[in-house]
């Protein structure tokens, strides 16, 4: 196999996801097996949610795991730029080419029309909401709409009959009726491309030979293949990897699971153990071997050994494997240095010491005051979390809204935490000092008093703080899927007291 080129293309719209590491790892293994090239591309076309700090966090997280790339935004390469936000002219040029060839069309549907179509489709049990009403406009009709100044998107003109067939290197032959594929939006009315257009154009221009990605993209592959055909390009080979699933059998999500790479770093896991564990999720080594290096798996990597069904991301198994690395892969003389580098850097300890200074009678009190910072599993109970008449289901709902409020503020700083906590109290009608503060102390520290709460939250960091909030919610019984949807709707309307009152009596 010659000139193998593979890539990952994460979006800088949040904390680096463990699924990104999973895909990067298998792309790198495949590239190393065939003496190929691994590329990092940043898909930042979502201008509202993409932030430079998120991009930097992607670089840091992957480098911490030892997953290095030969081409990318930070290192350059012959096929740049490697950020989609710097390639808009390229996408527009290719969208216009599709219009010229009759493979795409201008769609003038208004927001009201699209909503009506969605309601009709939902009532009829159809998957796609768009009814293709603007697919076959005449030139005169198009000019009339444009003369009105009516905005439009550019949609792909997929076939209406027949099947799309392709051979996936993992799944085998996959057949999809074209009737099940919608006319995908390629270029939005603001001129920004959607993932589907940018992805195909970039993969071709960057000479990607193999697209290794998760199962969830199988349904999009017919659109991508049709784009390759419309442009007259040779498509790459496709390998769709099994999804990472939680213990509940559902796709990992930050609502229920620890998905941030930074969470695992901050919690004391070793990068070698995480990479080893992630390969177990999608691959089976000969003789059911479980403890091995990336070099070992790359040496004889065989796509036929990739799993076809989803893999359960079991943190207990990860912890066991991490323990094996601590015991077998670290020299005793190096162990303290690794522990110190993880959680006892001078800068961090100075911050904690400052917060504890007025609370210590002796230095021996320091670890008792700060022990919550260095452990992953706090001793939680409903009695601890729910003070002064606060019910468990109410507390769980308040914590979920706290996450939503913090996500809107992005930075998860001490000031943001305090502001969000007060906002939740006001919207839910809670007592800040008697109910919310004990709930938050219990959630973050596993006790009702300690160093300054909001400062400790910021030092703990977003991934670990989120994990503690999720664990407290789990202890409280969580928020059911049915109530979650109602709560989310109430949150967006900022009408939480009625939801709170209803659940207080249910």
C-alpha positions in Angstrom: 0.0 0.0 0.0 1.6 3.2 -1.1 1.3 6.9 0.0 -1.3 6.2 2.7 -2.7 9.4 4.1 -5.2 9.5 7.0 -6.7 12.3 9.1 -8.9 13.3 12.0 -10.9 16.5 11.9 -12.2 17.5 15.3 -14.3 20.6 15.9 -13.0 23.1 18.5 -16.4 23.6 20.1 -15.8 22.1 23.6 -13.5 20.0 25.7 -11.4 17.5 23.6 -13.5 14.3 23.6 -12.2 10.8 24.4 -13.7 9.7 21.1 -11.3 12.1 19.3 -8.4 10.3 20.9 -9.9 6.9 19.9 -10.2 7.9 16.2 -6.7 9.6 16.2 -5.2 6.5 17.7 -6.5 4.1 15.1 -5.7 6.5 12.3 -2.1 6.7 13.6 -1.8 2.9 14.0 -3.0 2.5 10.4 -0.6 5.1 9.1 2.3 3.6 11.0 1.5 0.1 9.8 1.8 1.3 6.2 4.5 4.0 6.6 1.9 6.6 5.9 1.1 10.2 7.0 -1.3 11.3 9.8 -3.0 14.7 9.4 -4.8 16.9 11.9 -7.4 19.2 10.4 -9.6 21.6 12.4 -13.2 21.8 11.4 -14.1 25.2 12.8 -17.0 26.2 10.5 -19.3 26.5 13.5 -18.3 30.1 14.1 -20.6 30.6 17.1 -19.1 27.7 19.1 -15.6 27.4 17.8 -13.0 29.0 20.0 -9.2 29.3 19.8 -8.8 28.0 23.3 -10.7 24.8 22.4 -8.4 24.3 19.5 -5.3 24.7 21.7 -6.9 22.2 24.1 -7.1 19.7 21.3 -3.4 20.1 20.6 -2.5 19.7 24.3 -4.7 16.7 24.9 -3.5 14.7 21.9 0.1 15.6 22.6 -0.3 14.5 26.2 -1.5 11.1 24.9 1.5 10.9 22.6 -0.6 11.2 19.4 1.4 13.3 17.1 0.7 14.4 13.5 2.9 15.2 10.5 0.7 17.9 9.0 -1.7 20.3 10.8 -2.5 23.9 11.6 0.4 24.2 14.1 3.0 22.4 12.1 2.0 23.3 8.5 2.3 21.0 5.5 2.0 20.9 1.7 -1.9 20.9 1.6 -2.8 23.7 4.0 -4.4 25.7 5.3 -5.5 23.1 7.8 -8.3 25.1 9.4 -11.6 25.1 7.5 -12.3 28.7 8.5 -9.4 29.6 6.2 -10.7 27.7 3.2 -14.1 29.3 2.6 -13.3 30.5 -0.9 -12.4 26.9 -1.8 -15.7 25.5 -0.7 -17.7 28.3 -2.4 -15.9 27.6 -5.7 -16.7 23.9 -5.5 -20.4 24.6 -4.6 -20.7 26.8 -7.7 -19.2 24.0 -9.8 -21.9 21.6 -8.5 -24.6 24.1 -9.4 -23.1 24.5 -12.9 -23.1 20.7 -13.4 -26.7 20.3 -12.2 -25.6 18.2 -9.2 -26.9 20.8 -6.7 -29.6 23.5 -6.6 -30.6 26.7 -4.9 -33.2 26.2 -2.2 -35.2 29.3 -1.1 -37.2 27.6 1.7 -38.0 29.9 4.6 -37.7 29.0 8.2 -41.5 28.8 8.4 -41.7 26.5 5.4 -39.0 24.2 6.9 -40.8 24.0 10.2 -44.1 23.1 8.4 -42.3 20.4 6.4 -40.8 18.9 9.6 -44.2 18.8 11.2 -45.7 17.1 8.2 -42.8 14.6 7.9 -43.1 13.8 11.6 -46.8 13.1 11.3 -46.1 10.8 8.3 -43.3 9.0 10.1 -40.7 10.1 7.6 -37.0 10.6 8.4 -36.3 13.7 6.2 -38.1 16.9 6.9 -37.4 18.7 3.6 -39.9 17.9 0.8 -37.6 19.0 -2.1 -40.2 21.7 -3.3 -37.4 23.9 -4.6 -35.5 21.2 -6.4 -36.7 21.8 -9.9 -37.2 25.5 -10.2 -37.0 27.1 -13.6 -34.3 29.8 -14.3 -37.1 32.4 -14.3 -38.3 31.3 -10.9 -34.8 31.4 -9.5 -34.2 34.9 -10.9 -37.5 36.1 -9.4 -36.6 34.8 -5.9 -33.1 36.4 -6.2 -34.6 39.7 -7.3 -36.7 39.7 -4.2 -33.5 39.3 -2.2 -34.6 36.0 -0.8 -31.8 34.1 0.9 -31.0 30.6 -0.2 -28.9 27.6 0.6 -27.3 25.2 -1.9 -28.5 21.6 -1.6 -27.1 18.4 -3.1 -29.3 16.9 -5.8 -29.2 13.2 -4.8 -30.7 10.6 -7.0 -34.4 9.7 -6.4 -34.2 6.1 -7.3 -31.8 3.2 -7.1 -29.3 2.3 -4.4 -25.9 3.5 -3.2 -23.6 0.6 -2.7 -20.1 0.7 -1.3 -17.6 -1.7 0.3 -16.6 -0.7 3.8 -13.3 -2.3 4.9 -14.7 -3.1 8.3 -18.4 -3.6 7.8 -18.4 -5.1 4.3 -20.9 -4.3 1.6 -23.4 -1.5 2.6 -26.5 -0.8 0.5 -28.6 2.3 1.1 -31.7 3.2 -1.0 -31.3 6.8 -2.4 -34.9 7.3 -1.4 -33.6 7.3 2.2 -31.0 10.0 1.6 -32.0 13.7 1.9 -30.9 16.6 -0.3 -28.2 17.7 2.0 -27.5 21.4 2.5 -23.9 22.0 1.2 -23.6 25.8 1.5 -25.6 27.8 4.1 -27.2 31.1 3.3 -24.4 32.9 5.1 -21.9 31.3 2.7 -20.5 28.9 5.3 -20.1 25.3 4.2 -21.7 22.4 6.0 -19.6 19.5 7.3 -20.5 17.3 4.3 -19.1 19.6 1.5 -16.1 20.8 3.4 -15.2 17.3 4.5 -15.2 15.8 1.0 -13.5 18.8 -0.6 -10.7 18.8 2.0 -10.2 15.0 1.9 -9.7 15.1 -1.8 -7.5 18.2 -1.9 -5.4 16.8 1.0 -5.1 13.5 -0.9 -6.6 11.4 1.9 -6.5 7.7 0.9 -8.4 6.1 3.8 -11.2 7.7 5.9 -11.2 6.0 9.3 -14.1 7.3 11.4 -17.0 6.2 13.7 -20.1 4.2 12.9 -22.3 7.2 13.2 -21.0 8.5 9.8 -22.2 5.5 7.8 -25.5 7.1 7.1 -23.7 10.1 5.6 -21.4 8.1 3.4 -23.8 7.9 0.5 -23.9 11.8 0.3 -20.1 11.9 0.4 -19.8 9.2 -2.3 -22.3 11.1 -4.5 -20.2 14.3 -4.0 -17.1 12.4 -5.1 -19.0 11.2 -8.2 -20.4 14.7 -8.9 -16.9 16.2 -8.8 -15.4 13.3 -10.9 -13.0 12.3 -8.1 -11.9 8.9 -6.9 -13.2 8.4 -3.4 -11.0 7.1 -0.6 -11.4 3.8 1.2 -13.8 3.9 4.1 -13.3 2.1 7.5 -16.1 2.7 10.0 -15.0 1.9 13.6 -17.3 0.6 16.3 -18.7 3.3 18.6 -17.7 3.9 22.1 -20.7 3.0 24.3 -21.4 3.7 28.0 -22.4 0.9 30.4 -26.0 1.6 29.5 -25.2 0.6 25.9 -25.8 4.1 24.5 -23.2 6.3 22.7 -20.9 8.1 25.1 -22.3 11.6 25.9 -21.1 14.3 28.2 -24.6 14.2 29.8 -24.0 10.8 31.3 -20.3 10.0 30.9 -16.8 11.3 31.5 -15.9 12.2 27.9 -13.2 14.8 28.3 -9.6 13.8 27.8 -8.6 16.4 30.3 -10.8 14.6 32.9 -8.7 11.5 32.6 -5.4 13.4 32.7 -6.5 15.4 35.8 -7.8 12.2 37.5 -4.4 10.6 37.4 -4.6 8.1 34.5 -1.5 7.4 32.5 -1.6 8.3 28.7 0.0 4.9 27.9 -2.8 3.1 29.7 -5.6 5.2 28.0 -4.2 4.5 24.6 -3.8 0.8 25.3 -7.4 0.7 26.7 -8.8 2.6 23.6 -7.3 0.0 21.2 -9.1 -2.7 23.2 -12.4 -0.9 22.4 -12.1 -1.4 18.6 -9.6 -4.2 18.1 -8.7 -7.7 19.3 -5.1 -8.7 19.5 -4.0 -12.3 18.8 -4.2 -14.6 21.9 -6.6 -12.0 23.5 -3.6 -10.0 24.7 -4.6 -6.9 26.7 -1.4 -5.3 27.8 0.7 -4.0 24.9 2.3 -0.9 23.4 1.1 1.1 20.4 4.2 -0.1 18.5 3.1 -3.7 19.0 -0.3 -3.2 17.6 0.9 -1.2 14.7 3.5 -3.8 13.7 1.0 -6.4 12.6 -2.2 -4.3 12.4 -5.0 -6.1 10.5 -8.3 -4.4 9.6 -10.0 -7.8 9.8 -9.5 -7.8 13.6 -11.4 -4.5 14.0 -14.7 -5.1 15.8 -18.0 -4.6 14.0 -20.3 -3.8 17.0 -20.1 -1.0 19.6 -17.5 -1.3 22.4 -18.4 -0.8 26.1 -16.3 1.9 27.7 -15.9 0.4 31.1 -14.0 2.7 33.5 -13.4 -0.1 35.9 -11.5 -1.9 33.2 -9.6 1.2 32.4 -8.6 1.6 36.1 -7.4 -2.0 36.2 -5.3 -1.5 33.1 -4.0 1.8 34.5 -2.9 -0.1 37.6 -1.0 -2.6 35.5 0.9 0.3 34.0 1.7 1.8 37.4 3.0 -1.5 38.6 4.8 -2.8 35.5 5.7 0.2 33.3 7.0 2.7 35.9 10.4 2.3 37.6 10.0 2.7 41.4 12.6 5.5 41.3 10.4 7.4 38.8 7.1 6.9 40.5 7.1 9.9 42.8 8.1 12.2 39.9 5.1 10.9 37.9 2.8 11.5 40.8 4.3 15.0 41.4 3.9 15.9 37.7 0.3 14.8 37.9 -1.0 16.7 41.0 1.7 18.2 43.1 3.2 20.9 41.0 4.4 24.0 43.0 2.0 26.4 41.2 -1.0 24.2 42.1 0.0 23.6 45.7 0.7 27.3 46.3 -2.9 28.0 45.3 -4.3 25.4 47.6 -2.0 26.4 50.5 -3.2 30.0 50.1 -6.9 29.0 50.4 -6.2 26.9 53.5 -3.9 29.4 55.3 -6.5 30.8 57.7 -8.1 27.4 58.3 -4.9 25.5 59.4 -4.0 25.1 63.1 -1.0 23.0 62.1 0.4 21.9 58.7 -1.1 18.5 59.5 -4.5 20.0 58.7 -3.6 20.8 55.1 -4.2 17.3 53.6 -7.5 16.9 55.5 -8.7 20.3 54.2 -7.6 19.5 50.6 -8.0 15.8 50.4 -11.1 16.2 48.2 -8.8 17.6 45.5 -6.7 14.4 45.1 -9.4 11.7 45.1 -11.8 10.8 42.4 -14.7 9.2 44.4 -16.1 11.3 47.1 -18.4 9.9 49.9 -21.7 11.2 48.8 -25.3 10.6 50.1 -28.6 12.3 49.7 -28.5 13.3 53.4 -25.2 15.2 52.7 -26.5 16.9 49.5 -30.0 17.7 50.5 -30.2 20.1 53.4 -33.1 22.1 54.8 -36.0 20.4 53.0 -34.3 20.1 49.5 -35.6 17.0 47.8 -33.3 14.7 45.8 -35.1 15.2 42.5 -35.1 19.0 43.0 -31.4 19.0 43.7 -30.6 16.8 40.7 -32.6 19.2 38.4 -30.8 22.2 39.9 -27.4 20.6 39.3 -28.3 19.9 35.7 -29.3 23.5 35.1 -26.1 24.6 36.8 -24.2 22.7 34.1 -26.3 24.4 31.3 -25.7 27.8 32.9 -21.9 27.2 33.1 -21.8 25.9 29.6 -23.3 29.2 28.4 -20.5 31.1 30.2 -17.8 28.8 28.7 -14.9 29.6 31.2 -16.2 27.7 34.4 -14.3 30.2 36.6 -15.0 30.9 40.3 -17.0 34.0 39.3 -19.0 32.1 36.7 -19.7 29.3 39.2 -21.0 31.8 41.8 -23.1 33.7 39.3 -24.6 30.4 37.9 -25.4 29.1 41.4 -27.2 32.4 42.3 -29.0 32.3 39.0 -30.3 28.8 39.7 -31.4 29.8 43.1 -33.4 32.7 41.8 -35.0 30.8 39.0 -35.9 27.8 41.2 -36.7 29.7 44.4 -34.0 28.0 46.4 -32.3 29.4 49.5 -28.7 30.2 48.5 -27.0 29.7 51.9 -29.2 27.0 53.4 -29.8 24.8 50.4 -27.5 25.6 47.4 -24.3 26.1 49.3 -24.5 22.8 51.1 -25.4 21.1 47.9 -22.4 22.5 46.1 -20.0 21.8 49.0 -21.2 18.2 49.1 -20.9 17.9 45.3 -17.4 19.4 45.0 -15.8 18.3 48.3 -17.9 15.5 49.8 -18.4 17.5 53.0 -20.3 20.6 54.2 -17.4 22.9 54.8 -13.8 23.4 53.7 -11.7 26.0 51.8 -13.5 28.7 49.8 -16.0 26.9 47.6 -15.9 28.9 44.4 -12.1 29.2 44.3 -11.8 25.4 44.8 -14.2 24.8 41.9 -12.0 26.8 39.6 -8.8 25.1 40.7 -10.5 21.7 40.3 -11.1 22.5 36.6 -14.0 22.1 34.3 -13.7 18.4 33.4 -13.4 17.2 37.0 -16.0 19.7 38.3 -18.4 18.5 35.6 -17.7 14.8 36.6 -18.4 15.6 40.2 -21.7 17.3 39.4 -22.7 14.3 37.3 -21.8 11.9 40.1 -23.8 13.9 42.6 -26.8 13.9 40.2 -26.4 10.1 39.9 -26.4 9.8 43.7 -29.6 11.9 43.8 -31.3 9.6 41.3 -30.6 11.6 38.2 -33.0 13.2 35.8 -35.1 10.8 33.7 -35.1 11.2 29.9 -38.8 12.4 30.1 -38.1 15.0 32.7 -34.8 15.9 31.1 -36.6 17.1 28.0 -39.1 19.1 30.1 -36.4 20.6 32.2 -34.3 21.6 29.1 -37.4 23.3 27.7 -38.0 25.1 31.0 -34.4 26.1 31.2 -34.4 27.8 27.8 -37.6 29.6 28.7 -36.1 30.5 32.1 -39.3 29.2 33.6 -37.8 26.8 36.2 -39.9 27.5 39.3 -43.0 25.9 37.7 -41.0 22.8 36.8 -39.5 22.8 40.3 -42.9 23.1 42.0 -44.4 20.3 39.8 -41.6 17.9 40.7 -41.7 18.9 44.3 -45.2 17.5 44.5 -44.7 14.5 42.2 
